[in-house]
């Protein structure tokens, strides 16, 4: 594997912070390198998550502190989630301009993910999060953030004026439609698709709550369905997860959250294309194309 300079810097940060906190790591294994770097710190059963691409637009560490607090709440409630590490303080930690957190490693089962059970367990998480003290959780934070990132991209010339204008209108539209629904709001996952589920030995575990915010539960269901209806992936696991979760959103409401997720995803896809060209560039063109066709 060829490591980018940012990936090498993130890996070094994980090893340095682990060593500084007395955690031995002789054989690090990169598990994933996308918006963040995930490293298994073998032989310790600990995964370091280091902000890489995400940190180019998301600054500070309040979002990671909220994630750790939410995960601890869910663990205490017996909810099916990956736990913050108890081998090392989970963080957030800082090193070389990067922010890190540490999580318990889960050895994934050698069997297909039970999507129906994953959906049922998302409902358990939502029920447990209803009692989370989310006073410091920003309301509709993912829309606010997408608006801010959009302006950053436009200011840097990463989006032309027409595309930026299309996306500004899309962002304003989805915000107004969500507000008009006047749905109850609580702590939600924020990025609830099946790729954020770990296929644990005792069943699915929800993971990666770093986008958590105060919003309607329907946001997470929109995230779930967007993988099939926006990105064109296999709809069968999504349908199974929805069946496991419970009653589906009616089509009009689902449409609101699909459009909101499309807006957020288009903006962040442009960030990924800037930092990691290739498949993300194609995805960004495809997502922008949807808006251009409806101009």
Secondary structure, DSSP 8 states (H G I E B T S, - for coil): ----HHHHHHHHHHHHHHHHTT--EEEEEEEEESSEEEEEEEESSEEEEEESTGGGTS-SSHHHHHHHHHHHHHHHTT-SB--B-SSS--EEEEETTEEEEEEE-----SS---HHHHHHHHHHHHHHHTTS--TTS-BTHHHHHHHHHHHHHHHTTSS-HHHHHHHHHHHHHHHHHHHHHT---EEE-SS-SGGGEEEETTEEEE---TT-EEE-HHHHHHHHHHHHHTT---HHHHHHHHHHH-S---HHHHHHHHHHHHHHHHHHHHHHHHHSTTHHHHHHHHHHHHHHHT-
